[in-house]
Amino acid sequence: MAEPQAPEPDDKDWTWTLQRPCPECGFDTAAIEPVAIPALVRDAASRWPDVLARPDAATRPAPTTWSPLEYACHVRDVHQIFRERLELMLAENDPAFANWDQDASALAERYWEQDPAVVATEVTETGEALADAYSRVGDDQWDRTGVRSNGSTFTVESLGRYVLHDLHHHVWDVRG
């Protein structure tokens, strides 16, 4: 398959989702208690195998909109990157996160060519790893901080709520 058209770069700063519900998917991160983060990560990850079992999982709904397969690859990578960021925040004082260009990753990893069955397993496993990492956060660690490349500062708690929106929003994107 030829390389698909690149989507418009998502240059929005989604940190506003920490203050108010998302008008698109309805997810309200402010209502999330930290102890609920692992279960909510697992819930979002558990929806992808059914999505990826659809016969049209690799089909884009529009030329510049990711297919469910591409969204699942992105979610798999989100799980990995946010687990790494969480572990960095727990190991170091106020670490800076490396920049991650999700669109460049999609092209470099050729998301559209990946095997939906393999990705279904990977997204479940990486979701479980992220949930496990959050389940080990101690009561005295939720306020530890880290800084994204654009200068946004997160605590362990706000990073968890932020990633939950991303995970649930992408399930909503594919109506999973």
Contacts in CASP RR format, 6 or more apart in sequence:
PFRMAT RR
TARGET T0000
AUTHOR 0000-0000-0000
METHOD contacts of the structure
MODEL  1
MAEPQAPEPDDKDWTWTLQRPCPECGFDTAAIEPVAIPALVRDAASRWPD
VLARPDAATRPAPTTWSPLEYACHVRDVHQIFRERLELMLAENDPAFANW
DQDASALAERYWEQDPAVVATEVTETGEALADAYSRVGDDQWDRTGVRSN
GSTFTVESLGRYVLHDLHHHVWDVRG
1 112 0 8 1.000
1 113 0 8 1.000
3 107 0 8 1.000
3 110 0 8 1.000
3 112 0 8 1.000
4 60 0 8 1.000
4 63 0 8 1.000
4 112 0 8 1.000
5 63 0 8 1.000
5 64 0 8 1.000
6 64 0 8 1.000
6 103 0 8 1.000
6 107 0 8 1.000
7 64 0 8 1.000
7 65 0 8 1.000
7 66 0 8 1.000
7 103 0 8 1.000
8 64 0 8 1.000
9 103 0 8 1.000
10 102 0 8 1.000
10 103 0 8 1.000
13 150 0 8 1.000
13 152 0 8 1.000
14 162 0 8 1.000
14 165 0 8 1.000
14 166 0 8 1.000
15 152 0 8 1.000
15 162 0 8 1.000
17 27 0 8 1.000
17 29 0 8 1.000
17 162 0 8 1.000
17 165 0 8 1.000
18 29 0 8 1.000
18 30 0 8 1.000
18 158 0 8 1.000
18 161 0 8 1.000
18 162 0 8 1.000
19 30 0 8 1.000
20 28 0 8 1.000
20 30 0 8 1.000
21 27 0 8 1.000
21 28 0 8 1.000
21 29 0 8 1.000
21 30 0 8 1.000
22 28 0 8 1.000
22 165 0 8 1.000
22 169 0 8 1.000
24 169 0 8 1.000
24 172 0 8 1.000
25 165 0 8 1.000
25 168 0 8 1.000
25 169 0 8 1.000
25 172 0 8 1.000
25 173 0 8 1.000
26 172 0 8 1.000
27 164 0 8 1.000
27 165 0 8 1.000
27 168 0 8 1.000
27 169 0 8 1.000
27 172 0 8 1.000
29 161 0 8 1.000
29 162 0 8 1.000
29 164 0 8 1.000
29 165 0 8 1.000
30 161 0 8 1.000
32 40 0 8 1.000
32 161 0 8 1.000
32 164 0 8 1.000
34 137 0 8 1.000
34 142 0 8 1.000
34 157 0 8 1.000
34 160 0 8 1.000
37 131 0 8 1.000
37 134 0 8 1.000
37 160 0 8 1.000
37 161 0 8 1.000
37 164 0 8 1.000
38 131 0 8 1.000
38 132 0 8 1.000
38 134 0 8 1.000
38 135 0 8 1.000
39 131 0 8 1.000
40 164 0 8 1.000
40 167 0 8 1.000
40 168 0 8 1.000
41 79 0 8 1.000
41 127 0 8 1.000
41 130 0 8 1.000
41 131 0 8 1.000
41 134 0 8 1.000
41 163 0 8 1.000
41 164 0 8 1.000
41 167 0 8 1.000
42 127 0 8 1.000
42 128 0 8 1.000
42 131 0 8 1.000
44 75 0 8 1.000
44 127 0 8 1.000
44 164 0 8 1.000
44 167 0 8 1.000
44 168 0 8 1.000
44 171 0 8 1.000
45 75 0 8 1.000
45 79 0 8 1.000
45 123 0 8 1.000
45 124 0 8 1.000
45 126 0 8 1.000
45 127 0 8 1.000
45 128 0 8 1.000
45 131 0 8 1.000
45 167 0 8 1.000
46 124 0 8 1.000
47 171 0 8 1.000
47 176 0 8 1.000
48 72 0 8 1.000
48 75 0 8 1.000
48 119 0 8 1.000
48 120 0 8 1.000
48 123 0 8 1.000
48 124 0 8 1.000
48 171 0 8 1.000
49 120 0 8 1.000
49 121 0 8 1.000
49 123 0 8 1.000
49 124 0 8 1.000
50 176 0 8 1.000
51 57 0 8 1.000
51 68 0 8 1.000
51 72 0 8 1.000
51 171 0 8 1.000
51 174 0 8 1.000
51 176 0 8 1.000
52 68 0 8 1.000
52 69 0 8 1.000
52 72 0 8 1.000
52 116 0 8 1.000
52 117 0 8 1.000
52 119 0 8 1.000
52 120 0 8 1.000
52 123 0 8 1.000
53 116 0 8 1.000
53 120 0 8 1.000
54 68 0 8 1.000
56 67 0 8 1.000
56 68 0 8 1.000
57 67 0 8 1.000
57 68 0 8 1.000
57 69 0 8 1.000
57 72 0 8 1.000
57 116 0 8 1.000
58 67 0 8 1.000
58 68 0 8 1.000
58 69 0 8 1.000
58 112 0 8 1.000
58 116 0 8 1.000
59 67 0 8 1.000
60 66 0 8 1.000
60 67 0 8 1.000
60 70 0 8 1.000
60 112 0 8 1.000
61 67 0 8 1.000
66 74 0 8 1.000
66 106 0 8 1.000
66 111 0 8 1.000
66 173 0 8 1.000
67 112 0 8 1.000
68 174 0 8 1.000
69 111 0 8 1.000
69 112 0 8 1.000
69 114 0 8 1.000
69 116 0 8 1.000
69 119 0 8 1.000
70 106 0 8 1.000
70 111 0 8 1.000
70 112 0 8 1.000
71 170 0 8 1.000
71 173 0 8 1.000
71 174 0 8 1.000
72 116 0 8 1.000
72 119 0 8 1.000
72 120 0 8 1.000
72 123 0 8 1.000
72 174 0 8 1.000
73 106 0 8 1.000
73 109 0 8 1.000
73 111 0 8 1.000
73 114 0 8 1.000
73 119 0 8 1.000
73 123 0 8 1.000
74 102 0 8 1.000
74 105 0 8 1.000
74 106 0 8 1.000
74 111 0 8 1.000
74 170 0 8 1.000
75 123 0 8 1.000
75 166 0 8 1.000
75 167 0 8 1.000
75 170 0 8 1.000
76 119 0 8 1.000
76 122 0 8 1.000
76 123 0 8 1.000
76 126 0 8 1.000
77 102 0 8 1.000
77 105 0 8 1.000
77 109 0 8 1.000
78 163 0 8 1.000
78 166 0 8 1.000
78 167 0 8 1.000
79 123 0 8 1.000
79 126 0 8 1.000
79 127 0 8 1.000
79 129 0 8 1.000
79 130 0 8 1.000
79 167 0 8 1.000
80 126 0 8 1.000
80 129 0 8 1.000
80 130 0 8 1.000
81 100 0 8 1.000
82 130 0 8 1.000
82 159 0 8 1.000
82 160 0 8 1.000
82 163 0 8 1.000
83 126 0 8 1.000
83 129 0 8 1.000
83 130 0 8 1.000
83 133 0 8 1.000
85 97 0 8 1.000
85 146 0 8 1.000
85 159 0 8 1.000
86 130 0 8 1.000
86 133 0 8 1.000
86 134 0 8 1.000
86 137 0 8 1.000
86 156 0 8 1.000
86 159 0 8 1.000
86 160 0 8 1.000
87 133 0 8 1.000
88 95 0 8 1.000
88 97 0 8 1.000
88 146 0 8 1.000
89 95 0 8 1.000
89 144 0 8 1.000
89 145 0 8 1.000
89 146 0 8 1.000
89 154 0 8 1.000
89 156 0 8 1.000
89 159 0 8 1.000
90 137 0 8 1.000
90 141 0 8 1.000
90 144 0 8 1.000
90 156 0 8 1.000
93 144 0 8 1.000
94 145 0 8 1.000
94 146 0 8 1.000
94 147 0 8 1.000
95 146 0 8 1.000
95 147 0 8 1.000
96 146 0 8 1.000
96 147 0 8 1.000
96 149 0 8 1.000
97 146 0 8 1.000
97 147 0 8 1.000
97 148 0 8 1.000
97 149 0 8 1.000
98 149 0 8 1.000
99 149 0 8 1.000
130 163 0 8 1.000
134 160 0 8 1.000
137 156 0 8 1.000
141 156 0 8 1.000
142 155 0 8 1.000
142 156 0 8 1.000
142 157 0 8 1.000
143 155 0 8 1.000
143 156 0 8 1.000
143 157 0 8 1.000
144 155 0 8 1.000
144 156 0 8 1.000
145 153 0 8 1.000
145 154 0 8 1.000
145 155 0 8 1.000
146 153 0 8 1.000
146 154 0 8 1.000
146 155 0 8 1.000
146 159 0 8 1.000
147 153 0 8 1.000
147 154 0 8 1.000
148 154 0 8 1.000
154 162 0 8 1.000
END
